[in-house]
Amino acid sequence: MIKKNAKVLIASSICIIVIILIRFINVLPINIDLNIQYSSNIETSQTSLVMGNKHSGIESISTRVVNNQSIFAIDPQYFKLDELELMIDDVQSKDILIKNVEISSGTDNKKVSIKNYSGEELANYIDNKNSFSVEGNTISVEKLNGESKITFSDSFRNDFEKVIYKKSVIKYYLYAFVLFIYIIYCSRVLFLKKMSNLKYAGIVLATGILILYLGNLSLNYTNAENSKDLGIVTEDPVETTKLDKVYSQNFMSSFDNLSGINLFLYPSENETTEDVYLSLLDVDTGKTITNQIIYGEDIENSEGYYKVKFDKQPKSQAKSYRIVLKSIEEKNKMPAQFAVGTSTNYLVANMQSNKEHEAKSIVFTPMFERFNARTTLIIIICLGVLFLAVILNYKKLNIPAKWAIVFVYLLFSIYSVYRINYYHEYVGRTPDEDAHISYLAYLEDENDIFVPDYNKIEVGMLEGRDTLFIPDNAVYNYLGHPPLYYEILHLTRAVDSKGDGNYFVKDSRLLIMNIIIGMSGLLLAFYIGYSRIKKEPIYHLLYASILTSIPMLVYGFSGVNNDNLTLLTVNIFFLGMLRFSENRLNFITYLLIALGINLTMWTKVTAGIGVILTALIFLTYSIYKQKNFKLINCKEFFITLPLYLITFAYFVLVYKRFDTFQPALQSMDIPDFYSSVFYVPFEQRLHMNFSEYIMYYFPKFFQTWTSIESHVSLSKENSWLSVEKLGSMLVLILPTIYLVIKNKLKDNTMTLLKVFYTSILFTVLLQFKTSIDRFYIDGYPGTHQTRYYLCFIAVLGFLCVKLLSETRESINEKISITENGANKILSNAISIFCVVFTLLLLYGDFIYFLYYFKDYLVS
C-alpha cells in the first residue's frame, strides 16, 4: 500500500508541475477575435482597425456593425503589433458609445472569452485622451468630420499579445491530455494492477474513443443544425457586389454533414430589393444540392443574415461546393447587394475566385497498349492465387522453407519493379517532382557540394518529361532539403542546361537511379526480415506484403523524390540497431548505425529526428541496464565519430547562413511566400477551432496512408476501416499492441522495437504541431502527408509480424504442454489472420486501383 501511495504521490506531483508549466508557457493562439460592443444601435458604413507591425507595414481590416457590435477576426501576422487604431465611419449617430472590448477565441457559437475590458478600464489603454469621455462604465467617442477614432496605447497592445498567448484555447486540450494520462496511470496502480497489459490497453483505448466520440457529439450539439457562416470573397474585394450578372464561385468546407450556410446579405440602397436565384452544387459529383429563390423582402428583413438550408443532406460528405447567385430582373427593383466578408468572423470557408476553378476537360488514356485493365487484373489475380497456393503448401510440395521464403522476396521484388514502371508510364507526377528536378538544375549550374546556396535554388516547371523551364521570376525552392539525394542523382548527369532557363531532362536516367535507390532500400528490408523472422513462409509473405502494399511507397519509386533514399538510409540504421540489441558490438554494427543516422540527416531532417531519438533513447537505456559506459567509450564508436562531426558541421553552417536548420520559402523570400500556395490570405482561409481541426487533420492523414495522393490522386473515399483500407490501417494499429506487452524475457530487440515505434509516434506529433502552425498562422491546410513515414515501413512490418509470430509460438508452447483444443483453434486463427491480412494488403493496393480506376489520369 505504501508503494502504491508513493507512486500516486509522484505521479500527482509530476501532473501538477506539468499543468503549472502549461499554464505559464506561451502556446499558439488560434482564431482570435476583437469584439467592440456598443451600448446603442449605430448605423455606420464601416468600422476599421488600423493595424501595423514591423513585418507587414500598416494595414487596416474592416467590418460592418451587426447587433450593436463590430467583430474583427485578427490575422496572426498582427498578434504582435506596433500600433492599433479603431476608426468608425459614422453616418447618423452623434457620439459612439463603446460599452466594452472583448478578446475571444473560437469559431461560430463556440467562442471562449479571453479577456474583457469595460469602458472604464479601456480608458486607461487609449492614447488620444481628448477624443473621448467616460460616462459611467461607457466610453463616449466624439465624432470629428463624420468619423470617430481611438488609438490604443502600447500597454493595450502588450496586454493583447500577452493574454492571447497565455490563454490560448489549445492549453485546455493540453490540460485534458495530461489529466487523462494521470487518471489512467493512477487507476492502473490503485485498482487494476492485476489486469493484463493487453486488456488494460483495450480499456484505455475504448475510453479514449468514447471521449472523442462524446466530444465530437457535443461539438455538433452546440450547433444542432450544423450550419456554417459563410463570407463571400471576390477576386478584388470591394464593399458590395451588384448581382446584375451571374455570380459563381467555388468554396471548400471541412465539415461533414453540412446542412446549410448563412449568407451575409443586406438590401440595396433603394426602397426595394430584387429577388435572387440561388443554386448550390456538389463539385465532386456535379449534383445540385439546392435550388431556391431568396426574396428581396426577406433580404430586407434578414438583418445581415440569410440562412440557406439544403433541400437534402449531401450523402457523399462533399468538401467542394459551387454557389451560384443571380438577380431575377423585375421592373422598378434594383439588384441585391451582398457584403464581402474580408475581415469578419463570418468567414469560415475558403472562398476562391471562380477563375481559379474553371471546369477542365479530363483526359483519359488507356492503361496498356496491349492489354486492357480487366485482362491485366485477371492475370495478376490468377498468378497471385497460384503463388499463394504454392507458399501455403510448400511442405506438401517438398520445397524447403528457406527456398520458399527466397521465392517470396524474389516475386515481390519483380512485382514491385513492374509496378514502378507502370506508375511511371501511366500515372506519373510524384510529389514535388518539379522542385526536386529544379534542385538538380541548380547543381548543374553551381555544383555546390557541401552547403548549397538555398537562396539561388528556384522552382521551375516541367514541360512533358524531358524539358524543365525556370523563368527569371521563379520563386525560391521551398524544399530546402540537405543535398545528399540530389548529389547522387547529379552523378547521372540527367539534367543538362541549354541556357536561358531551359534544361533538358533525361527522364530514363532519373527513373533508373530512383529504382536502384528505392529497390536497394526494399531489398535491405527484405534481408532484415529474412535473417530475423522465424523461417515460416507465411510470416515472410505478410512482411513482404506490408513493405510493398502501402500505396505511396512503390509509387514514389517511379519518380524523383528523396523519400526513396530515406528508405535505404533508415534501413541501414535499423539493421545496425538490431545488431546492437543482439550484442553484436563490432565495428560493422557501429558503422551501420553511424551511416544510418548521418546519411538520413543528410537526406531528410524529419526521418533524421526519428532515428536520432531511437539511438539516444535505446543507448541510454542500454547503458543504464548494463551499467556499461564502454558501449560508447570504445574504439568502434570513436572511429565513426568523424561522420557525426561532419553532419554537425553542415547544420551549423546552414544555421549560421540562414538562421534555420532547414531553409524554407518563408525564411528566404517573404513576398514569394505570400504569393505561393503555402500562404492563404486571411480573408480566404478555412477557419476551424481546434477540435474541428483535429477532426479535419487525421482523416486527411490516414487518407494519404491508404491512397495515392499527389498531383494525380487515386483516392479511396470510404471509411478508415473499409475493406480496401483495412490492411493499410492494420499496419499502423497492430504495433500499438506491442507497446503494452510485458518484456518477460528481457529481450533487447523487443525493447528496441518499442523505442523505435515510440520515436515514430513522437515524430508524427512534431508533424502535427507543424501542421497546426502552418494552418493557423499561414492558412495552409496541407502538411498532413504520411509519406514522410514510409521510410519506417520495415520497422512497422517487423513489429506486426513479430507480434503475430511470437503470439502464435507462445500458444503453440501451451498446446504442447496441455493439448488444449481452444489453444489449437487460436493458433490456427492467427495463421488464418496472417493470410487474410496479406490478402487485404494486396487488394488494397494495385489490385484495387486496377479495378476501380480503369483508366488513369495522366498529368
N, C-alpha and C positions, 0 to 999 in steps of 0.2 A: 504493500500500500504506500509506503514511504517513497519507493522508487517511482511509482505511478505519479504521486503528487509532485515529485521533483521534476519529472518530465513535463507535466502540465504547467508547472510554475515557470520552467524555462521557456516553453512554447508561448505562454501568456506574455512573458517579458519581451520575447522577440516580436510577437504580434503588436504589442503596444509601441515598441520602438519603431517598427516599420510604419505603423499608422501615423505616428508623430512625424517621421521623416516625410511621408507623403503629404502631410498637412503643410509642411513648410517649404517643400521644394516647388519650383515653378514647373507647371505642366501646360502643354499646348492648349490655348483657348480655342473653342470652336463655336461657330455660329453666333458671334457677338452682335447684339443689337443695342442701339442707344435710343431710348424711348422718351420723347419730350411730351409731357401731358399738360394740357391747358385746362384752366378752370372755367372757361366759357367757350361757346362754339364760335370759331372764327372761320371766315371764308377767305381763302387765300389761293393764289395760283400755284405757289410752291413754297416749300421751305428747304433750305440748303445748309449743309455742313461744309464749310471751307476747311479742308484738312491738308496737312503737309508733313512730310518727313524728308530727311536728307537723301533718301534713295529715290523717291518718286517726284519730288518737287511739290508744288502746291496745286491741289485739285479740289473739286467740290462734288458732293453727291446730293441728289435732290429727291424729295418725295412730297406727296400731297398730304394734307391734313384729313384724316378719316377718323370719325368718332372722337373728336377732340384730342387727337394725338398724332404726332409725327414719329414714325418708326424708321430709323436708319440702320440698315444692315451694313456692318463695318467690314470692309475688305481687310484681311490680315496684314496687308502692307502698311496699314495705318494703326497697328497695335502699338507702335512706338512713334509718338507724334512730336513734331516741333511746334505746331500751332493748331488751334481748333477754334472755329468761329461759327456761330449759328446765325443764319440770315433768314429772315421771314419777310417775304414779299407780300405785304398786307394790302388787301383790296378795300374792305369796308370797315373793319374794326378800328377803334381809336387806339387803344393800347393793347398789347398782348399780355395776357395774364398766364404766367407759367406756374403750374401747381407743383410739379416735381419732375426730376430727371431720373430715369431708371436704366441701369446697365443689366442686361439679361443675356441668357444663352439658351439656344434651342431653336426648334422649328415648329411652325404651325401652333397648335394649342399646348405643346409640351415644352413650355419655357420655364427656365429656372432663373429666379431673380438673384443677381449677384450683389447689387448694391443700389439703394435708393437715396436720392438727395432731395430733401424738401426745399421749397423755395427759400426758406430762411437759411438753410445750410448752404444752398447754392450761391447765395450772396457772397460768401467767403471765397468762392472759387471763380469770380468774374473780375476781369481787369478793368473794363471800361465802366467805372463806377457811376459816371454821370448819366449813363443811358438807361438806368432802371431805378426803381424804388421798391422797397419791401413793404407789402401791405399784409399784415398778419403773417400767414405762412405761405404767401404767394408773392412772386416777383412780377411787377408790372414793368414791361419793357416799352419804353417810349418809342413812338413812331416818328421817323425823320425822313421826309421826302418819299412817303409811301413805303418805307422799308424800316424794319426793326432789326437790331443786331446786338448780340452779346458776344464777347470774346472771353473764352475760358482761359484761366491762368495756368502757369506752369504747374502749380500744386494740383490742379484738377487733372491735367494730363498725366502727371506722375502717379496720381492715385488711380486713375483709369488703368494705366499699364499694370500697376501693382495688383489690383484686385482681380483683373481678368486672368492673370497668370496664377495667382494664389488660390482662386476659387474656381478653377476650370472644372467643368462638369465631369471630365474624364476621371478626376480624382474619386468620384463616387463609385465608379466601376473598379478602380484600383482598391478602394476600401472593401468593396464586396468580395473581390477575388481573395484578398488577404484573409478576411474573416471566414470565407468558405474553406480555405486551406487549413486554417486554425481549427475550425469545427470538425472537419473530417479527421484531423490528426488526434484531437482530444477524444473523439468518440472511439477511435481505434484503441487508444491507450487505456481508456477507462471502462468501456463497455464491450467492445468487440474484439478483444485481444485474441481469443481462441479461434476466431473465424479465419479461414484460409485467405491468403492474399488475393486469390483469384475471385472468390465470392465477394470479398470486401470491395475489390476494384469494380466489380459489376454493380454493387450497390451505389458506390460513389458516382459511377458513370450514369446510372439511371437517374440518380438525384440531380446531377448536373443537367441532364437533358430535360428533366421535368422543370427545373428552374428556368432554363432558357425558353421552354415552351410557354410557361406561365408568364414570363417576362414579355415575350412576343405577343401573347394574348392580351396582356394589359396594355401593351403599346397600341394595338389596334382598337382596344376597347375605349381608349381615351378619345378616339376619333372614329366613332362607330361606322360612319358612312365611308370612311377611308378616302375622302375627297382630299385633293391636294390643291392648295392655292397656286395659281399659275400666272406668272407675269409674261407679258408679250415683249419680245425684244426684236427690233428691226436691225437691218444691216447698218444703217446710220441712225442711231436712236434720236428721236425727236419727242417733243412733249405729247403730241397727238398724231394719230394717223387716220386719215379720212378713208372710209370704205367705199370709194367710188369705183373701185376695181376689185377683182378677186384677190384676196389675201390668203396665201397658202404658205404654211411653214411646218417644218418637222420639229419635234422635240423628243427628248429621251426622258424616261422615267424609270427609277429603280424599284418602284413599289409594285408588288404583286397584288392582284385582285383589285385593281383601280376601278372605282365605281363612279367617279365623277371628277370634274375640275371646276375651279372657281375662276372665272374671268373677271379681271378688274376693269369694269366699264364705267363710263359716265356719259351723260347725254350731250348732244350737240348744243351749240350756243344759242340756237333758235328755240322757239317755243315747242316745236315738235321734233321728234327724233324718228328717223326712218327705221323700219324693221330690218333685221339682219338674218340672213340664212347661214346656218352653221352646220358643218359636216365634220365628223371625226372618223379617221380611218386607222386601222392597224396596218402599219407599213410592212411588217414582216409577212402578213398573209394577204394583204390587199383588200381585206374585208372592211365594210363600213360598220362602225360601232354605233353611231347615232347620226340621224339627220333631224334637224329641228329648226324652228323659227324663233328667234329672240325678238319679241315685240318691243317697239320703241317705247311704249308706255312702261313696260317692265324695266327697261334700261333707266328711264327717268326716276323710277321708284326704287332702284336697286341699292342706292347709297354706296356706290362704288363696287359692289359685288354682283355678279350674276352667276348663279350655280347651274352648271350643266351636268345633269345626271345621264348616265349611259342607259340606252334602251335595254341593253343586255350586257351581262358581265363578260368581258373577254376571257374565254376559256384557255387561251394559249399563253396567258400571262405576258402579254405584249410588253415590250420595252421601248418600241419605237412607234411614235404616233405622228399623224399629219392632221393638222387642224386647218379647215378652210372656212373663211368668213367672207360673205358678200352681201352688200346692201341690196335690198329689194326696192327698186325705184318706184316711187309714188309721187304724184303731184303735191306740191306745197309742203314737202317734207325734205329735210336735209339728211345727208349721210350721217350715220352714227360715228362717234369717235371713241377710241379706247386708249387707255393710258399705257405708256411704255414703262414697264416696271424695272427701270435700270438700277434703282438702289433702294428698293423697298423689301420688306420681309415677305412680300407675296411671291417673290421669285424663288421657287424651289425646284423647277425643272430646267433642264439645259435646253435653251432655245437657240437655234442657229438659223442663219439666213437660208431661204429655200434654194438659193443659187448653189449652195454647197451640197444640196441633197436632191439634185435633179435626177430623175429616173435614168438609169443607164442600161443599155441593152446588154444582156448577159450572153456571152459566147460559150457554147458547149462544144467540146471536141471529143471524138471517140477515144476511149481509153487505149485501145490497141489497134494496130493496123490489121493484124491477122485474126485476133480473137476478140469476140465481144465480152462484155462483163460477165454474162451468165456462164459462158463456156469456161472462162478463166476461173470463176468461182467454183464450178463443178470439179475442175481439175485439182484445185487446191484442197477441196474437201475430201475428194477421193484419196489423194496422196496422204492427207493428214490422217484419215481413218486407217489406212494401211499401215502407216508409220506407228500409230498408237497401238494397233493390234500386235505389231511385232514387239514393241517395247514391253507391253504388259504380259506377253507370253514368251519372254526371252528364255526362261528356263526350259519350257517345253520344246523350244526350237534349238536347245543346246548351245545357246550363244552365251559366252562368258559375260558376266556383269560388267567387267571393265570395258569390253568392246561395245556393249550396248550403250554404255554411258558416252564413250567416244563418238559413237554414231549419233547420239542425241545432239551433242555440241556441234558436230560437223554439219548435220542437217539444218540446225538453227542458224549456223553461220552462213550457209548457202542461201537460206530463206531470207536472211537479213540483207545480204548483198543484192538479191533480186529486188527486194522492196525499195532499197536505196535508189537503184536505177529507175525503178518505176516512178517513185515520187519525184525524182529529178526531172524525168521526161514529161510527166503528165500533171504534176501539181506545181512544184517549184515554189519560189519565193519564201525561203525560210526566214525567220525573224531577223529584221535589221540587216538584210543582205547588202543593201546599198551602202550603209555606213561601214560595214566590215570591209567591203572591197575598196571603199574610199580610203580606208586606213592603209591598205596595200598600195594605193596610188601615191599616198604621201611618202611611204618608204621608198617607192621607186624614184621619187624626186629628191628626197632628202637623205635617205639611208641612215637615219639616226638609229643607233643600236641600243644604247643603254637607257637613256631617258628621252623619249620623243618630245618635241615641242608641240604640246597639245593645242596651243594657240594657232598652229598652222594646219592642223588636220581639219579638212572641210568635208561635208557630205555632198556627194554627187548623186546623179540619177542614172540608173541602169536603163539602157535602151536596148531591149532584147537581152541576149545573154552574152554578147560579145563586145558591147560598147558601154563605156562609162563617160558621162559628161559632168564636169564640175564647173559651174558658171562662176563669173567673177564675184557675184553677190551671194555665193553659197554660205550657208550657216556653218558654224564650227561643229565638228563631230561631237555628238552627245554621248558617245560610248566611254571614252576615257580609260579603257582597259589597259593593263600592262602589256608590253609588246611581244611576249614570247610566241603566242599563237601566230601573230602576223609576220614575225621574223621567219618562222618555219615555212609559212605559205610563200613568203617572199623569195625563198630559195628556188621555187619552181619558175620564177620569172613569168608569172601568169598575167601580169599587168604591165603593158608597155605604153609609155607616154607618146602621144602623137602631136603634142603641142596644143596651145590654145584651150587647155582644159579638157581635151579629148584623150581617152585612154582605150586601148584595145585589150579586151579581156579574153584570155584563153580558158574558156569555161571547163573544158575537159581536164586540164591540169589541176584546177581547183577541186573538181569533183574527185579525181583520183587521190589527191593528197588528203582530202577530208575522209574518204573511205578508208585510207590507210590509218589515219589518226583514230577515227571512231572505232573501226574494227579492232585495232590494237587494244584499245581500252576494253572492248567487249570480250576479246579473246583472253585478256588478262583476268577479267572477272570470271570467265569460264574456267580458267586454270585454278582460281581460288576455290570455286565450287568443287571441281574435280578432285582437288587434293585434300579437301577438308570436310566434305559432306559424305555421310555414310554411303557406301557403294551399293545403293539401291537405285536402279534407273528411274523409278517413279519420282524420287526426290530431285534428281538432276533434270528430269523433264519439267517439273514445276519451276525449278530455279531458272532454267534457260527461258521458259515462257515468261517469267516475271521480268527478266532482264531485257527481253526483246519486244514486249507487248504493251508497254506504256507508249501510246501513240506518238508523242513528240520526240521520242528518243531516236528511233531509226529514221524518222522523217528529217530530224536535224542533221543526220549524216549526209543528206542529199544536197546540202548547200553549205555556204560559208558561214560558220558560226563557232565561236570559241568555246561553246558548251561541249563540243566534240573533244577538245583537248583536255578539259577538266575531267571528263570521264576516265581518261587514261591516267592523269596525274593523281586523282583521288584513289584510284585502284592500286597504284604503286604504293601510296601511303597506307591503304587498308592492308595490303599484303605485309608490309613492314610491321605494322602494329599487331597483326595476327602472330607473326613470328616472335615479336616482343612478348606477347601474352603467353606464348608457349615456351618462354625462357630460352629461346634460341638467340642469345645475346652476342652475336658475332658481328663482324664488320658489315656483312651484307644487310643484316637487319637495320643497323643504324643508317646505312647508306640509303636503303629504300625509304625509311622514314624521312630523312633529310631531303631526298629528291622529291618525295611526295608533297611535303609541306612547301618547299621553296618553289617548285615548278607550278604548284597550284596557285600560290600567291602571285607568281609572275604571269598567270593566265587570267584568273578571275578572283577578285577580293571576296565576294560572297562565299564561294566554296572554300577559300582560304581560311575564313573565320571558323567554319565548321571543323576543318582538320586541325587547326591550331588549338581550339578548345578541347578537342578529343585528346590530343597529345598531352597538353598541360594537365588536364584532369586525371587521365589514366596514369601518367608518370608520377604525379603527386600521390595518387592512391597507392601505386606500387612501392614507392619509397617508404610510405607510411606503414604499409603492411609488412614489408620485408625488412624494414629498418636498415636499408642498404643504400647509401649515397653513391656507391660505385656504379649505380645504373646510369649516372651522368658524369661521374668523376672517373672516366675511363678513356683510354686512348681511342677507342672506336668512335666515341662521341666527339672528341677534340679534333680528330681528322676531318670529320664532316662539318665542324663549326664554321669554316670559311664560307660555306654555302649560305648559312643563315646570315652571316655578316654582309655578304653581297646583296642579299634581298633587303636587309635592313637599310643599307646604304641607298638603294634605289628609292625606297619610300621616304627616306629623309630628304633626298634631293628633290623628289616630287613635291613634298610638303613645303620645302623651302621656296620653290619656284611658283607654286600655285596655291599655297595656303590650304591644301586639302590633299588627302592621300589618294583620292581618285577624282581627277578633274571632271567636271560636268558642265553642261552648257550654261547653267545659271552662274557658274563661278568664272566663266571665261568671257561671255558676251551677253550682258543683260538685255539689250534690245532684241538680239536674235532669239533669246529665250522667251521673251514676252510675245514674240510673233510666231513661236513654234507651237506644235500640237501639245507640248508638255506644259503649257500655261493656258488656262481658260480664263478669259476676262470675267471679273467678279459677277457682272450682271447676267452672264450666260451660264453660270455654274449650276450643277446639280447639288442642291442643298439637302443634307441629311443630318439628323442628330446621331449620336454615337451608336445607339442601338440599331438604328436603321443602317448605318454604315457597316456594322458587323454582319447584318443580315444580307447586305449587298456584297461584301467582300468575299466571304467564304464560299458561297455558291459559285462566284467567278473563279475563285482559287481552285476548287475541285473540278470546275468545268475545263480548265486548262490542263488538268492532270489526265482527264479521261477522253479528251478530244484532240484534234489537230487545230491549234489556234495560232494563226499567223496572218500574213497579208491575204492568204487564201485559207479560209477556215472550213473545216469539216466537223461541224459541231453536233453533239448529242444533247438534245433539249429535254430529255426525260429526267426523272428524279435521280438523286445520287445513287440509289440502290436498285435502279433498273438493271435488267439482265446485261445490257451492253456496257454498263458502267461498274457493275458489282465486282468484277475481277480486279480492275484497277484500284477500286476503293479498298478492297481487302488488303492490298499491298501496303496501304497506309494504316489500316485499322489493326491488323494482326500484331505488328510489333509492339503496340501499346500493352498487349497482354504479357509480353516478355518482361516488361519493366517491373511487374508486380510478382513475378515468380521468384521464390527464395533460392539463393545460390547455395544449396546444401553441400555441394561437393567442392565449394570454394574454387570454382572453375574460373580462371583468369580470362579466358575467351568470352565466357558469358558476361563477366563484368565489363570487358571491353565493348561488347555489343551494346550493353545498356548505356554506357558512357557515350558511345558514338551516336546512338539514336537520340539521346538527350541533347547532345550538341546540335544535331539537325533540327530538333524542335526549337532550340534557342535561336538558331539562325532564321527559322520561319517567323518567330516572334519579332526579330530585328527587322525582317522584311515588312511585317505588318505595321511596325512602328514607322518605318519609312513611308509606307503607303498612306498612313494617316497624315503624316506631314505633307506629303505631296498633294493629297486631296484637299485638306483644309487650308493650306497655305497657297498652293498654286492652282487648285481646282482640277488637277489631272486625275482622272478616275482609274488609271491603269496600275501598273506595278504589282499585279496580282498573279503573275505567271509562275507556274510551278516548274518550268523547265530549268530553273536555277538549281533544282534539287535532283535532277536526273543523274548528275554525277555521283550521287549516293545510292543509286539503284542496286548496286551489288550488296551494299550493307543491308538495305531493306529486304532484298531477296534472300540473303543469307539468314537474316533474322526469322523470316517467315518459315523457311524450310527447316531451320534448326529447331524452332518451336514445335513444328509438327512431327519431325523425326524423333526428337527427344521424348515427346509425349507418347508417341507410339511405342518407342523402346521401353519406356517405363511401364506401360500397360502390358507389353509382352513379357517383361520380367515377372509381373504379378501373375500372368497366365501360367507361366512355367512353374510357379510355386503353388497356386491354388486351383488351377484349371477352372476358373470361374467363367461361366458362359457369358455373363454380362460383359466381362472384360474382353472376351473374344469379339463380341459384337462391336464394342467401342473401338477396338484395334482395326477391325475391318472398315468401320465408319470413317476413321481417319484416312485410310488408304483411298476410300471412295471420294472423300473430300478433296484429297490431292488431285485426283483425276478431274473432278468437277471444277475445281479451282483452275486447273490448266485449261480446260475447255472454255471456261468463262473468259480467260485472258485472251485466248486465240480468237474467239468470236468477237470480243470487244474491240479488237484492233483491225487488222487488214481485212478480215472476212466481213466485218460489219460495214466497212467503207465500200467494199466491192458491191455489197448487196444494196445498200441504201443510196450510194452515190454512183449511179450507173455511168454518169459522165462527170469528170472532174473539171472544176473551173480552172482555166489557165490564165494566170495573171499576164 
